[in-house]
Amino acid sequence: MPFRDLPLPIKGFSEGLPQSKQPALTSGYMNNVRPKDVLEKRMRLGQRPGLAKWSTDQIGSSTQPVVAMAVVSSTT
């Protein structure tokens, strides 16, 4: 199967139009994504953060708390 370049929907969500009339760089369906990576400040699709705290416990020490966490997964 050949590889295809798929444009990332960096302009967000477009609702109510048929696919043939959809503006460039938009998507008809997006769920929990944002176009800009928060940690690296570059354009790529990333997961939107949650709306509630994961834990009320402090992670790390009081002088150097953990401020960001990342999940890494791979497929082989």
C-alpha positions as CSV (number, residue, x, y, z in Angstrom):
1,M,0.0,0.0,0.0
2,P,1.5,3.3,-1.0
3,F,2.0,6.1,1.5
4,R,-0.2,9.2,1.2
5,D,0.4,12.7,2.5
6,L,-2.6,13.7,4.5
7,P,-2.9,17.4,5.4
8,L,-3.3,18.0,9.1
9,P,-6.6,19.8,10.0
10,I,-4.7,22.7,11.6
11,K,-7.6,25.1,11.0
12,G,-10.0,23.1,13.1
13,F,-13.5,21.8,12.8
14,S,-15.8,22.5,10.0
15,E,-19.5,21.6,10.5
16,G,-22.4,21.4,8.2
17,L,-20.7,21.3,4.8
18,P,-20.3,18.3,2.5
19,Q,-16.8,17.0,2.2
20,S,-16.4,18.4,-1.3
21,K,-17.2,22.0,0.0
22,Q,-15.1,21.7,3.3
23,P,-12.5,24.4,3.7
24,A,-8.9,23.4,3.3
25,L,-7.0,22.2,6.4
26,T,-10.2,21.5,8.3
27,S,-11.9,18.3,9.5
28,G,-15.5,17.3,9.6
29,Y,-14.9,15.3,12.9
30,M,-12.3,16.0,15.6
31,N,-12.3,14.8,19.2
32,N,-10.0,16.0,21.9
33,V,-7.2,17.3,19.6
34,R,-5.5,20.6,19.1
35,P,-3.3,21.7,16.2
36,K,-0.3,23.1,18.2
37,D,1.9,21.1,20.5
38,V,1.9,22.8,23.9
39,L,5.3,21.6,25.1
40,E,7.3,22.0,21.9
41,K,5.4,24.9,20.4
42,R,5.2,23.5,16.9
43,M,2.3,22.6,14.6
44,R,1.3,19.0,14.9
45,L,-1.8,17.3,16.2
46,G,-1.8,16.8,19.9
47,Q,-4.2,15.6,22.5
48,R,-6.2,18.3,24.3
49,P,-5.6,18.2,28.1
50,G,-8.4,17.1,30.4
51,L,-10.7,19.5,32.2
52,A,-10.3,18.0,35.7
53,K,-7.2,17.3,37.8
54,W,-5.9,13.8,37.5
55,S,-5.0,13.7,41.2
56,T,-5.1,15.9,44.2
57,D,-1.8,14.5,45.5
58,Q,1.4,16.5,44.8
59,I,3.8,14.6,42.5
60,G,7.4,15.3,43.0
61,S,8.8,17.4,45.9
62,S,7.6,20.8,47.1
63,T,10.8,22.5,45.8
64,Q,10.6,20.8,42.4
65,P,7.1,19.6,41.5
66,V,6.2,17.8,38.3
67,V,4.6,20.2,35.9
68,A,4.2,18.1,32.8
69,M,3.8,14.5,31.9
70,A,3.9,12.7,28.5
71,V,2.6,9.4,27.4
72,V,4.8,7.6,24.8
73,S,3.5,4.6,22.8
74,S,4.8,2.8,19.7
75,T,3.7,0.2,17.4
76,T,5.9,-2.3,15.6
